[in-house]
């Protein structure tokens, strides 16, 4: 199934009130404060790994019953740079576009790198909106990059004290390293043998790290 990877304009950055958890990859944002440093007029913008849409685009997506998305509140402000360079520009109302969807099931999803990927139905809606600064790349919904990002697995700590806490952190560290390696391998998708080798190396390293951590946890 043909899909499209979207890389919208990056018109600004996180504000100080943004809350995110870096134990996830991409980071899991739970509160979004966005500062615009500029804006070229697109209805879809981003700042890794979040996306914003204008009020009119949200209305169109909801009317088309696009799946795999929902919307949340975002606090929007403008920087001194914006006010100086765009003194006559009035920003529209913005909404935080959340993308919990899955490839092959929904109209929108994100891959390991947090890149927004959409179906033809989604693209049909975007046709009527301004995407001048957005890079659009045709792809396929079944490639390895289009899988839901996952949290590092947890080791049960009940009644085992500090040892199992350390084991838990060891598993998280090895898993995050593995996800990073896998992401780099996916970028070089045309070098499939290298991708396979990297994943095998990650699996071995993770197994060794987990075994050592659990042995330390079991010591008196």
Secondary structure, DSSP 4 states (H G I P E B T S, - for coil): -EEEEEE-B--EEE-TT-EEETTBSS-EEEE-EEEES---S-SEEEETTEEEEEHHHHHHHHHTT-SS-EEE--EEEE-HHHHHH-TT-----EEEEE----TTTSSEEE-TT--EEE-HHHHHHHTTS--TT-EEEEEETTSTT-S---BPP----TTTHHHHHHHHHHHHHHHHHHHHHHHHHHHTTT-HHHHHHHHHHHHHHHHHHHHHHHHHHH--
